[in-house]
């Protein structure tokens, strides 16, 4: 699985409209990447939202309720 720098996470996240994600939840991520919060998936988040990033899926994301960007991680689709 490809690994991405925090800067790349932010770049990808910046391609999503600010405030697109309004519902998030935290969970213990036992699959790795424990520094990240779990994404609560909504219809706003699809591959089409991630312009310029192909064959990757949104793995973890957290946005505050006012739309500020937090952390995101992306993993390659199998």
Secondary structure, DSSP 4 states (H G I P E B T S, - for coil): -----HHHHHHHHHTSPTT----------TTS-TTSPBP---TT-SGGGSTT--SEEEEEEEE-TT--EEEEEEEE--
